[in-house]
Amino acid sequence: MNDKDRSGQGPGFWGLIARLNNYRGQVVGHVVFSILTALFTVVSIPAIIPLFDILFEAEPKVYPRPSEPMGISNFVEHIKYELGAYLDAAGRDQALVYICVAIVLIFLFKNLFDYLSLFFLAPIRNGVVHDLRQSMYAKVLQLPLAFFSEERKGDLIARITSDVQEVEFSILNVLKSLFKEPLIIIGSIGIMLYISPPLTVFVFGLIIFTAVIIGGISRTLKKSSFKAQGQLGGLIARVEETLSGMRIVKAFNAEHFLMTAFDRENDRYRNLLNKILWRRDLSSPLSEFLGICVVSVLMWYGSSMVFRGDLEAGTFLAFIFAFYNIITPSKVFSNAYYNVQKGLAALDRMQGILGAKDTVPEKSKAFSLKDFQSSIEFKEVCFQYPGNQESVLDKVSLRIPKGKTIALVGASGAGKSTMVDLIPRFYDVSSGEILIDGVNVKDLSLKDLRAQIGIVSQEAILFNDSIRNNIVFGAKGVTDADVVAAAKIAHAHEFIELLDESYETNIGDRGVKLSGGQRQRLTIARAVLKNPPILILDEATSALDSESEKLVQDALLKVMKGRTSIVIAHRLSTIQHADLIVVLKEGKIVQSGTHEMLLSVEGGEYRKFVSLQAF
């Protein structure tokens, strides 16, 4: 099954179980050996009766020959007769050797099959966790930007890492008990009912009593676990923010401030975990104590039956052994119940990602856009961010012909970046429409649409990888010559050649090993290599010093030649040669024209903008 199919399976408990379908062979192996383990566990109970008979009576017990031929109803009687006759013929000492060897073999096979069942379970557990993590990452890549504006990055990381691992520890770990333990309980109860129905009544009483008490204790576990997972997400988010802003932390001597905040959240997480573990750890000793209480009653009641001659001593001890075989699986189940509650809380948090709706859906029969031909057009476009009543764009209409350079200027918050974000459908318009070659962008294939667009943003987004991989970044069929050519156009080749490993140099987290200008030139080289017909430059030089700005500006002019370019900038040198300058104010277009035309308008917004630049 491919990743797309896997990601379609829900993260709920039954959706999790459905993922086992991907590992049918291992599941069959696990089930078969679990059944064999349970079978040999149950068989080990009556196997010790002859041993006790010899110990208590000094000679093997000889049972009468059954009068009827062997069948289902008298199978046990025939086995007793044959076994008793064989042991009687062998003699006491030899019989004892045979019995001990048989018991050793039974327990050998029981433990061998137990290991084999776990051997087949390991790839199931790890495989399902792998698929879950793969599905989560695939979903993260598919979700629109609007989703991430509402979520903390660290919390998302926690859901993909610790929550997925919690599912493995808490739920998938229970799979090893799913087949084996019920069969052991059923088989043991069957033997106990055969030996003595009255004594077996106590077992049912224990199971019911234990279930009521354990269930009452664990009611709040899932809720507490959900809080704890959320708290862990908050901790990871704070660590991620601290690492990202370490320069500012040290510059403002804010170490103590952050340490206090982290310590507060860490204490909260510790206290939640204490409560969860106290409840979970109570199940095992509590069920064991209840088991011992019932065993004591059984010892008293069963012993009285032995004294009266209603039950043989060896048979009674086998009954106690059978009951012990129920206590252990019952403890496993009580622990499993707690673990499943924790796992379900983690699954609920994962549902927040896997179940998130795509607010920028692609139509099933979307049009293909292989080449940009004529224009980009905004028609009465309005936009509001989700959960915000204030309009960022208000009835914006603009036509951008192919091959032209359009500059967007205006104060911060005027809506410039929002306008360019709507073209590749990072967000969808609230009303109106955006057309490319006369086709609404909502009707176009997202992959084809974004293939036509290259973006160079104010922040140089780079990855902890080699320079070459940062330039190539997703492009296919790229040669080293293509990479070098792109770097030369972006004025990056010169500084790359001076590095020890040239294009294979690792640039560190977010390109921390490079200067601001070098990082920006790498992003330009990345856009050049993509060779898109539409180029969006969002404040690409605003964070650079004068020397770096000149190099980057020269590189941008080369890249913009022959392309449709949309430039957002505050610096006059970047925009004055644009074919059309569009002035935005409070989400509306208030002026548009060439640099000379707008400069001639007395009291115009653009003239004010240029005056401030000159000042």
C-alpha positions as CSV (number, residue, x, y, z in Angstrom):
1,M,0.0,0.0,0.0
2,N,1.3,3.4,-0.9
3,D,1.7,6.4,1.5
4,K,-1.4,8.1,0.0
5,D,-3.5,5.1,0.8
6,R,-2.1,4.9,4.3
7,S,-2.7,8.5,5.1
8,G,-6.3,8.0,4.2
9,Q,-6.8,5.7,7.1
10,G,-8.2,7.3,10.2
11,P,-6.1,7.7,13.3
12,G,-8.8,6.4,15.6
13,F,-8.5,3.0,17.4
14,W,-10.2,1.0,14.6
15,G,-8.3,3.0,12.0
16,L,-5.1,2.0,13.8
17,I,-6.2,-1.6,13.8
18,A,-7.0,-1.4,10.1
19,R,-3.4,-0.5,9.4
20,L,-2.5,-4.1,10.4
21,N,-3.8,-5.1,7.0
22,N,-0.5,-3.9,5.6
23,Y,1.3,-6.6,7.5
24,R,-0.9,-9.6,6.9
25,G,1.9,-12.2,6.9
26,Q,3.4,-11.0,10.2
27,V,-0.1,-10.8,11.8
28,V,-0.8,-14.4,10.8
29,G,2.5,-15.5,12.2
30,H,1.9,-13.6,15.4
31,V,-1.6,-15.0,15.8
32,V,-0.6,-18.6,15.1
33,F,2.3,-18.6,17.6
34,S,0.2,-16.7,20.2
35,I,-2.4,-19.5,19.9
36,L,0.3,-22.2,20.3
37,T,1.7,-20.3,23.3
38,A,-1.7,-20.2,24.9
39,L,-2.3,-23.9,24.1
40,F,0.9,-25.0,25.8
41,T,0.3,-22.7,28.7
42,V,-3.1,-24.4,29.3
43,V,-1.7,-27.9,28.7
44,S,0.9,-27.2,31.4
45,I,-1.9,-27.1,34.0
46,P,-3.1,-30.8,33.8
47,A,0.5,-31.9,33.1
48,I,1.5,-31.4,36.7
49,I,-1.4,-33.5,38.1
50,P,0.5,-36.8,37.7
51,L,3.5,-35.2,39.4
52,F,1.4,-34.3,42.4
53,D,-0.2,-37.7,42.4
54,I,3.2,-39.4,42.7
55,L,4.4,-36.9,45.3
56,F,1.3,-37.3,47.5
57,E,0.5,-40.9,46.9
58,A,3.9,-42.4,46.2
59,E,2.6,-44.4,43.2
60,P,1.1,-43.2,39.9
61,K,-2.7,-43.3,40.0
62,V,-4.4,-45.9,37.8
63,Y,-7.7,-44.8,36.4
64,P,-10.4,-47.3,35.2
65,R,-10.6,-48.1,31.5
66,P,-13.5,-46.1,29.9
67,S,-16.4,-48.4,28.8
68,E,-17.1,-46.4,25.6
69,P,-14.8,-45.8,22.6
70,M,-12.9,-42.5,22.6
71,G,-15.0,-39.5,21.7
72,I,-15.3,-35.8,22.6
73,S,-17.3,-36.5,25.7
74,N,-14.8,-39.1,27.2
75,F,-11.6,-37.8,25.7
76,V,-10.2,-36.8,29.1
77,E,-11.0,-40.2,30.7
78,H,-9.2,-42.0,27.9
79,I,-6.1,-39.8,28.3
80,K,-6.2,-40.3,32.1
81,Y,-6.4,-44.1,31.6
82,E,-3.6,-44.3,29.1
83,L,-1.3,-42.0,31.0
84,G,-2.0,-43.8,34.3
85,A,-1.4,-47.2,32.8
86,Y,1.8,-46.1,31.2
87,L,3.2,-44.5,34.3
88,D,2.1,-47.5,36.4
89,A,4.0,-49.9,34.1
90,A,7.1,-47.7,34.2
91,G,7.3,-47.6,38.0
92,R,7.4,-44.6,40.4
93,D,11.0,-43.4,39.8
94,Q,10.9,-43.9,36.0
95,A,7.4,-42.3,35.9
96,L,8.7,-39.2,37.8
97,V,11.5,-38.8,35.2
98,Y,9.1,-39.1,32.3
99,I,6.7,-36.5,33.9
100,C,9.6,-34.0,34.6
101,V,10.9,-34.4,31.0
102,A,7.3,-33.8,29.7
103,I,6.9,-30.7,31.8
104,V,10.2,-29.3,30.7
105,L,9.3,-29.9,27.0
106,I,5.9,-28.3,27.5
107,F,7.4,-25.2,29.0
108,L,10.2,-25.2,26.4
109,F,7.7,-25.1,23.5
110,K,5.5,-22.6,25.4
111,N,8.4,-20.1,25.7
112,L,9.7,-20.8,22.2
113,F,6.3,-20.1,20.7
114,D,6.0,-17.0,23.0
115,Y,9.3,-15.7,21.6
116,L,8.2,-16.4,18.0
117,S,4.9,-14.6,18.5
118,L,6.9,-11.5,19.7
119,F,9.4,-12.0,16.8
120,F,6.5,-11.5,14.3
121,L,5.0,-8.7,16.4
122,A,8.1,-6.5,16.3
123,P,7.9,-5.6,12.5
124,I,4.1,-5.0,13.0
125,R,4.6,-2.5,15.8
126,N,7.5,-0.7,14.1
127,G,5.8,-0.8,10.7
128,V,2.5,0.7,12.0
129,V,4.5,3.5,13.8
130,H,6.5,4.1,10.6
131,D,3.2,4.3,8.6
132,L,1.6,6.7,11.1
133,R,4.6,9.0,11.2
134,Q,4.8,8.9,7.4
135,S,1.1,9.8,7.2
136,M,1.5,12.6,9.6
137,Y,4.4,14.1,7.7
138,A,2.6,13.7,4.4
139,K,-0.5,15.4,5.9
140,V,1.7,18.3,7.2
141,L,3.1,18.8,3.7
142,Q,-0.4,18.9,2.2
143,L,-2.0,21.3,4.7
144,P,-2.4,25.0,3.7
145,L,-0.5,27.8,5.4
146,A,-3.6,28.9,7.3
147,F,-3.4,25.7,9.4
148,F,0.1,26.5,10.6
149,S,-0.8,30.1,11.6
150,E,-3.1,28.6,14.2
151,E,-0.7,26.0,15.6
152,R,2.5,26.1,17.6
153,K,5.4,24.5,15.7
154,G,6.7,22.7,18.8
155,D,3.3,21.2,19.5
156,L,3.1,19.9,15.9
157,I,6.6,18.3,16.3
158,A,5.4,16.7,19.5
159,R,2.4,15.1,17.7
160,I,4.6,13.7,15.0
161,T,7.2,12.3,17.4
162,S,6.2,11.7,21.0
163,D,2.5,11.2,20.3
164,V,3.2,8.6,17.6
165,Q,5.7,6.9,20.0
166,E,3.1,6.9,22.8
167,V,0.7,5.0,20.5
168,E,3.3,2.4,20.0
169,F,4.1,2.0,23.7
170,S,0.4,2.2,24.8
171,I,-1.7,0.6,22.2
172,L,0.5,-1.5,19.8
173,N,2.3,-3.0,22.8
174,V,-1.1,-4.4,23.8
175,L,-1.3,-6.5,20.6
176,K,0.9,-9.1,22.1
177,S,-1.9,-9.8,24.6
178,L,-4.8,-9.6,22.2
179,F,-4.8,-13.2,21.2
180,K,-2.7,-15.0,23.8
181,E,-4.1,-13.8,27.1
182,P,-7.9,-14.4,26.3
183,L,-7.1,-18.0,25.2
184,I,-5.1,-18.6,28.3
185,I,-8.0,-17.3,30.5
186,I,-10.6,-19.2,28.6
187,G,-8.6,-22.5,28.6
188,S,-7.7,-22.1,32.3
189,I,-11.3,-21.4,33.3
190,G,-12.4,-24.4,31.2
191,I,-10.0,-26.6,33.2
192,M,-11.2,-25.0,36.5
193,L,-14.8,-25.6,35.6
194,Y,-14.0,-29.3,34.8
195,I,-12.2,-29.7,38.1
196,S,-14.7,-27.9,40.3
197,P,-17.5,-25.5,39.3
198,P,-18.0,-24.2,42.8
199,L,-14.4,-23.1,43.1
200,T,-14.6,-21.4,39.7
201,V,-17.4,-19.1,40.9
202,F,-14.7,-17.2,42.9
203,V,-12.7,-16.6,39.8
204,F,-15.6,-14.9,38.1
205,G,-16.2,-12.9,41.2
206,L,-12.6,-11.7,41.1
207,I,-12.8,-10.7,37.5
208,I,-16.0,-8.7,37.9
209,F,-14.8,-7.1,41.2
210,T,-11.4,-6.2,39.7
211,A,-13.0,-4.7,36.5
212,V,-15.3,-2.5,38.6
213,I,-12.5,-1.1,40.8
214,I,-9.9,-0.7,38.0
215,G,-12.5,0.9,35.8
216,G,-13.4,3.4,38.5
217,I,-9.8,4.4,39.1
218,S,-9.0,4.9,35.4
219,R,-11.9,7.1,34.3
220,T,-9.8,10.2,34.3
221,L,-6.7,8.7,32.9
222,K,-7.4,9.6,29.2
223,K,-8.3,13.2,30.1
224,S,-5.1,13.6,32.1
225,S,-3.0,11.9,29.4
226,F,-4.4,14.4,26.8
227,K,-3.4,17.3,29.0
228,A,0.1,15.8,29.5
229,Q,0.7,15.3,25.8
230,G,-0.4,18.9,25.2
231,Q,1.9,20.1,27.9
232,L,4.8,18.2,26.4
233,G,4.0,19.9,23.0
234,G,4.2,23.2,24.8
235,L,7.6,22.3,26.2
236,I,9.0,21.3,22.8
237,A,7.6,24.5,21.3
238,R,9.4,26.6,24.0
239,V,12.7,24.8,23.3
240,E,12.3,25.3,19.6
241,E,11.6,29.0,20.0
242,T,14.6,29.4,22.4
243,L,16.9,27.7,19.9
244,S,15.6,29.8,17.0
245,G,16.0,33.1,19.0
246,M,19.2,32.4,20.9
247,R,20.9,35.5,19.6
248,I,18.1,37.7,21.0
249,V,18.0,35.7,24.2
250,K,21.6,36.4,24.9
251,A,21.5,40.0,23.7
252,F,18.7,40.9,26.1
253,N,20.1,38.8,29.0
254,A,16.7,36.9,29.0
255,E,18.1,33.5,30.1
256,H,16.6,33.8,33.6
257,F,13.2,35.0,32.2
258,L,13.0,32.0,29.8
259,M,14.3,29.6,32.4
260,T,11.6,30.6,34.8
261,A,8.9,30.2,32.2
262,F,10.3,26.8,31.2
263,D,10.6,25.6,34.8
264,R,7.0,26.5,35.4
265,E,5.8,24.5,32.4
266,N,8.2,21.6,33.2
267,D,6.8,21.4,36.7
268,R,3.3,21.3,35.4
269,Y,4.2,18.5,33.1
270,R,6.0,16.6,35.9
271,N,2.9,16.8,38.2
272,L,0.6,15.6,35.4
273,L,2.9,12.6,34.7
274,N,3.0,11.8,38.4
275,K,-0.8,11.6,38.6
276,I,-1.0,9.5,35.5
277,L,1.7,7.0,36.7
278,W,0.2,6.8,40.1
279,R,-3.1,5.7,38.6
280,R,-1.6,3.4,36.1
281,D,0.8,1.8,38.6
282,L,-2.0,1.2,41.0
283,S,-3.6,-1.4,38.7
284,S,-1.0,-4.1,38.9
285,P,-0.6,-4.3,42.7
286,L,-4.3,-3.8,43.2
287,S,-5.2,-6.7,40.9
288,E,-2.5,-8.9,42.5
289,F,-3.8,-8.1,46.0
290,L,-7.3,-8.9,45.0
291,G,-6.0,-12.1,43.4
292,I,-4.2,-13.1,46.6
293,C,-7.4,-12.4,48.6
294,V,-9.4,-14.8,46.4
295,V,-6.6,-17.4,46.5
296,S,-6.7,-17.3,50.2
297,V,-10.4,-18.0,50.2
298,L,-9.9,-20.7,47.6
299,M,-7.1,-22.3,49.7
300,W,-9.5,-22.4,52.7
301,Y,-12.5,-23.6,50.8
302,G,-10.6,-26.1,48.5
303,S,-8.6,-27.5,51.4
304,S,-11.9,-28.2,53.2
305,M,-13.0,-30.1,50.1
306,V,-9.8,-32.1,50.1
307,F,-10.2,-32.9,53.8
308,R,-13.8,-34.1,53.1
309,G,-12.6,-36.3,50.2
310,D,-14.6,-34.3,47.6
311,L,-11.4,-33.3,45.8
312,E,-7.9,-34.9,45.4
313,A,-4.9,-32.9,46.6
314,G,-3.1,-33.0,43.3
315,T,-6.1,-31.9,41.4
316,F,-6.7,-29.1,43.8
317,L,-3.1,-27.9,43.4
318,A,-3.6,-28.0,39.6
319,F,-6.7,-25.9,40.1
320,I,-4.6,-23.3,42.1
321,F,-2.1,-23.4,39.2
322,A,-4.8,-22.8,36.7
323,F,-6.1,-19.9,38.8
324,Y,-2.6,-18.4,38.9
325,N,-2.6,-18.6,35.0
326,I,-5.6,-16.3,35.1
327,I,-4.2,-13.8,37.5
328,T,-1.2,-12.9,35.3
329,P,-3.3,-12.3,32.1
330,S,-5.7,-10.3,34.2
331,K,-2.9,-8.1,35.5
332,V,-1.7,-7.7,31.9
333,F,-5.3,-6.6,30.8
334,S,-5.6,-4.1,33.7
335,N,-2.3,-2.5,32.7
336,A,-3.3,-2.7,29.1
337,Y,-6.5,-0.8,29.8
338,Y,-4.5,2.1,31.4
339,N,-2.1,2.1,28.5
340,V,-4.8,2.1,25.9
341,Q,-6.4,5.1,27.6
342,K,-3.0,7.0,27.3
343,G,-2.7,5.9,23.7
344,L,-6.2,7.0,22.8
345,A,-5.4,10.5,24.2
346,A,-2.3,10.6,21.9
347,L,-4.5,9.4,19.0
348,D,-7.0,12.3,19.6
349,R,-4.1,14.8,19.3
350,M,-2.9,13.1,16.1
351,Q,-6.5,13.5,14.8
352,G,-5.9,17.2,15.0
353,I,-3.5,16.8,12.1
354,L,-4.7,13.8,10.2
355,G,-8.3,15.0,10.4
356,A,-7.6,18.6,9.5
357,K,-9.6,19.9,6.6
358,D,-7.8,21.3,3.6
359,T,-9.0,24.9,3.2
360,V,-7.3,25.1,-0.2
361,P,-8.7,22.0,-1.9
362,E,-7.8,21.0,-5.5
363,K,-10.7,20.1,-7.8
364,S,-10.9,16.5,-8.9
365,K,-10.8,17.6,-12.6
366,A,-8.4,20.6,-12.3
367,F,-7.1,22.2,-15.4
368,S,-3.5,21.7,-16.3
369,L,-1.3,24.8,-16.7
370,K,1.8,23.9,-18.6
371,D,2.9,27.4,-19.8
372,F,2.0,30.9,-18.7
373,Q,0.8,32.8,-21.8
374,S,-0.8,36.2,-21.2
375,S,-1.7,37.7,-17.8
376,I,-2.5,37.5,-14.1
377,E,-5.7,39.3,-13.2
378,F,-7.2,40.3,-9.8
379,K,-11.0,40.8,-10.1
380,E,-12.7,42.5,-7.1
381,V,-10.6,40.4,-4.7
382,C,-11.4,40.6,-1.0
383,F,-9.6,38.6,1.7
384,Q,-9.9,38.0,5.4
385,Y,-7.7,35.7,7.5
386,P,-9.6,32.9,9.2
387,G,-11.2,34.0,12.4
388,N,-10.5,37.7,11.6
389,Q,-13.4,40.0,10.7
390,E,-11.1,42.7,9.4
391,S,-10.5,42.7,5.6
392,V,-6.9,42.6,4.5
393,L,-7.8,43.3,0.9
394,D,-10.9,45.1,-0.2
395,K,-12.1,44.8,-3.8
396,V,-8.7,44.8,-5.4
397,S,-8.6,44.7,-9.2
398,L,-5.4,44.6,-11.1
399,R,-4.1,43.2,-14.4
400,I,-0.4,42.1,-14.7
401,P,0.6,41.4,-18.4
402,K,3.1,38.7,-19.2
403,G,6.7,40.0,-19.2
404,K,6.0,43.1,-17.1
405,T,7.5,44.1,-13.8
406,I,4.9,45.3,-11.2
407,A,5.9,46.9,-8.0
408,L,3.7,46.9,-4.9
409,V,4.4,49.6,-2.4
410,G,2.7,50.8,0.8
411,A,2.9,50.9,4.5
412,S,3.3,47.7,6.6
413,G,-0.1,45.9,6.8
414,A,-1.4,47.4,3.6
415,G,-1.9,44.0,2.1
416,K,1.1,43.6,-0.3
417,S,2.3,40.2,0.9
418,T,-1.2,38.9,1.1
419,M,-1.8,39.8,-2.6
420,V,1.2,37.8,-3.7
421,D,0.3,34.9,-1.3
422,L,-3.0,34.6,-3.1
423,I,-1.5,33.9,-6.5
424,P,0.0,30.5,-5.7
425,R,-3.0,29.8,-3.5
426,F,-1.3,29.8,-0.2
427,Y,-4.7,31.1,0.8
428,D,-7.9,31.4,-1.1
429,V,-9.7,34.7,-1.7
430,S,-12.8,35.4,0.4
431,S,-14.6,36.8,-2.6
432,G,-13.7,37.9,-6.1
433,E,-11.3,35.8,-8.2
434,I,-7.7,35.6,-9.5
435,L,-7.3,34.6,-13.1
436,I,-4.2,33.3,-14.9
437,D,-4.6,33.3,-18.6
438,G,-8.3,33.8,-18.0
439,V,-8.7,30.7,-15.8
440,N,-9.6,31.0,-12.1
441,V,-6.6,29.7,-10.0
442,K,-9.1,27.6,-8.1
443,D,-9.7,25.6,-11.2
444,L,-6.0,24.9,-11.9
445,S,-3.9,22.0,-10.7
446,L,-2.0,23.2,-7.6
447,K,1.2,21.5,-8.8
448,D,1.1,23.1,-12.2
449,L,0.2,26.5,-10.8
450,R,3.1,26.6,-8.4
451,A,5.4,25.2,-11.0
452,Q,5.0,28.5,-12.9
453,I,6.0,30.6,-9.8
454,G,9.3,31.3,-8.2
455,I,9.5,33.2,-4.8
456,V,12.4,35.0,-3.2
457,S,11.2,36.2,0.3
458,Q,12.7,38.7,2.8
459,E,13.7,35.8,5.1
460,A,16.1,33.5,3.3
461,I,14.5,30.0,3.9
462,L,17.3,27.5,3.7
463,F,17.7,24.0,5.1
464,N,20.4,22.2,7.1
465,D,22.0,20.6,4.0
466,S,24.6,21.2,1.3
467,I,24.7,24.3,-0.8
468,R,24.0,22.1,-3.9
469,N,20.9,20.5,-2.4
470,N,19.6,23.9,-1.2
471,I,19.8,25.2,-4.8
472,V,18.4,22.1,-6.4
473,F,15.6,21.7,-3.8
474,G,13.1,19.5,-5.4
475,A,14.1,20.0,-9.0
476,K,14.6,16.8,-11.1
477,G,17.2,16.0,-13.8
478,V,19.5,18.8,-12.7
479,T,23.2,18.6,-13.6
480,D,26.2,20.1,-11.8
481,A,26.6,22.5,-14.7
482,D,23.0,23.7,-14.2
483,V,23.6,24.4,-10.5
484,V,26.8,26.3,-11.3
485,A,25.1,28.4,-14.0
486,A,22.3,29.3,-11.6
487,A,24.8,30.2,-8.9
488,K,26.7,32.5,-11.3
489,I,23.6,34.4,-12.3
490,A,22.8,34.9,-8.6
491,H,26.4,36.1,-7.9
492,A,26.8,33.2,-5.5
493,H,29.4,31.1,-7.4
494,E,32.4,33.3,-6.3
495,F,31.9,32.8,-2.5
496,I,30.8,29.2,-2.9
497,E,34.1,28.4,-4.6
498,L,36.0,29.8,-1.7
499,L,34.4,27.4,0.8
500,D,36.4,24.2,1.7
501,E,33.9,21.8,0.2
502,S,32.5,24.2,-2.4
503,Y,28.9,23.2,-3.4
504,E,29.0,20.2,-1.0
505,T,29.5,22.5,2.1
506,N,26.8,22.1,4.7
507,I,25.4,25.5,5.6
508,G,24.0,24.6,9.0
509,D,20.5,25.2,10.5
510,R,18.8,27.9,8.3
511,G,22.1,28.7,6.7
512,V,23.6,30.0,9.9
513,K,27.2,29.5,8.5
514,L,26.6,32.0,5.8
515,S,26.1,35.8,5.8
516,G,22.7,37.4,5.1
517,G,23.7,38.4,1.6
518,Q,25.1,34.9,0.8
519,R,21.9,33.2,2.1
520,Q,19.8,35.5,0.0
521,R,21.9,34.9,-3.2
522,L,21.4,31.1,-2.6
523,T,17.6,31.6,-2.6
524,I,17.9,33.6,-5.8
525,A,20.0,30.8,-7.4
526,R,17.3,28.3,-6.3
527,A,14.7,30.5,-8.1
528,V,16.9,30.8,-11.2
529,L,17.3,27.0,-11.4
530,K,13.6,26.6,-11.2
531,N,13.3,29.0,-14.2
532,P,9.7,30.1,-13.5
533,P,7.9,32.4,-15.9
534,I,6.4,34.3,-12.9
535,L,8.7,35.7,-10.2
536,I,7.6,37.1,-6.8
537,L,10.1,39.1,-4.9
538,D,8.9,39.9,-1.3
539,E,11.2,42.4,0.3
540,A,14.2,40.4,-1.0
541,T,16.8,43.1,-0.2
542,S,15.4,44.9,2.8
543,A,17.4,43.0,5.4
544,L,20.8,43.4,3.6
545,D,23.6,45.9,4.0
546,S,24.4,48.2,1.1
547,E,27.2,46.0,-0.4
548,S,25.1,42.8,-0.2
549,E,22.1,44.7,-1.5
550,K,24.0,45.8,-4.6
551,L,25.1,42.2,-5.4
552,V,21.6,40.8,-4.8
553,Q,20.0,43.6,-6.8
554,D,22.2,42.9,-9.7
555,A,21.4,39.2,-9.5
556,L,17.6,40.0,-9.3
557,L,17.8,42.2,-12.4
558,K,19.3,39.3,-14.3
559,V,16.6,37.0,-13.0
560,M,13.8,39.4,-13.8
561,K,14.8,39.9,-17.4
562,G,12.1,38.4,-19.6
563,R,9.9,37.3,-16.7
564,T,6.7,38.5,-15.2
565,S,7.8,39.9,-11.9
566,I,5.9,41.1,-8.9
567,V,8.1,43.1,-6.5
568,I,7.4,44.1,-3.0
569,A,9.9,46.6,-1.8
570,H,10.3,49.8,0.3
571,R,13.6,50.9,-1.3
572,L,13.3,53.3,-4.3
573,S,16.2,51.7,-6.1
574,T,14.3,48.4,-6.3
575,I,11.0,49.8,-7.7
576,Q,11.6,53.0,-9.7
577,H,12.3,51.1,-13.0
578,A,9.1,48.9,-12.7
579,D,6.7,49.0,-15.6
580,L,3.8,49.7,-13.2
581,I,3.9,50.8,-9.6
582,V,0.8,50.0,-7.5
583,V,0.3,51.8,-4.2
584,L,-1.8,50.0,-1.5
585,K,-3.3,51.6,1.5
586,E,-5.5,49.7,4.1
587,G,-6.1,46.9,1.6
588,K,-7.1,49.1,-1.3
589,I,-5.3,50.3,-4.5
590,V,-5.1,54.1,-4.1
591,Q,-2.6,54.8,-7.0
592,S,-1.0,53.1,-9.9
593,G,1.3,54.2,-12.7
594,T,5.0,54.6,-13.5
595,H,7.5,56.2,-11.2
596,E,7.5,59.6,-13.1
597,M,3.7,59.6,-13.3
598,L,3.1,59.0,-9.7
599,L,5.8,61.3,-8.6
600,S,4.1,64.2,-10.4
601,V,0.9,63.8,-8.3
602,E,1.0,66.5,-5.6
603,G,0.0,65.1,-2.2
604,G,-0.1,61.6,-3.6
605,E,0.7,58.5,-1.4
606,Y,3.6,57.6,-3.7
607,R,5.2,61.0,-3.5
608,K,5.0,60.8,0.3
609,F,6.7,57.5,0.1
610,V,9.5,58.8,-2.0
611,S,9.9,61.9,0.3
612,L,10.4,59.6,3.3
613,Q,12.9,57.6,1.3
614,A,14.9,60.7,0.4
615,F,14.7,61.9,4.0
